[in-house]
């Protein structure tokens, strides 16, 4: 038997503290990749915007058009 099954057999599966722990573990597992990949996406978008602004300033100084 797995450890989870043994815990359920021992406690009957009605322990509210374990249910709360499982809930927060699931929330953490769901949010972690969203936060990591969302942060990477925001970082990339900011870099692209910054690069475009620098190109516009450089082109304006040289008198060039897009």
JOURFEN-V305564 format. One record per residue. N is the residue number from 1. SS is DSSP state (~ for helix, > for strand, _ for the rest). NEAR is the number of other ideal C-beta (glycine too) atoms within 10 Angstrom. Layout:
N_SS_NEAR, N_SS_NEAR
//
This chain:
1___8, 2___7, 3_~_7, 4_~_9, 5_~_10, 6_~_10, 7_~_14, 8_~_15, 9_~_10, 10_~_9, 11_~_11, 12___8, 13___11, 14___8, 15___14, 16_~_7, 17_~_8, 18_~_13, 19_~_11, 20_~_10, 21_~_11, 22_~_12, 23_~_10, 24_~_10, 25_~_10, 26_~_10, 27_~_10, 28_~_9, 29_~_9, 30_~_10, 31_~_11, 32_~_10, 33_~_9, 34_~_9, 35_~_10, 36_~_10, 37_~_10, 38_~_11, 39_~_10, 40_~_10, 41_~_10, 42_~_10, 43_~_10, 44_~_10, 45_~_10, 46_~_10, 47_~_10, 48_~_10, 49_~_10, 50_~_10, 51_~_10, 52_~_10, 53_~_10, 54_~_10, 55_~_12, 56_~_12, 57_~_10, 58_~_10, 59_~_12, 60_~_10, 61_~_8, 62_~_7, 63___6, 64___10, 65___5, 66___5
//
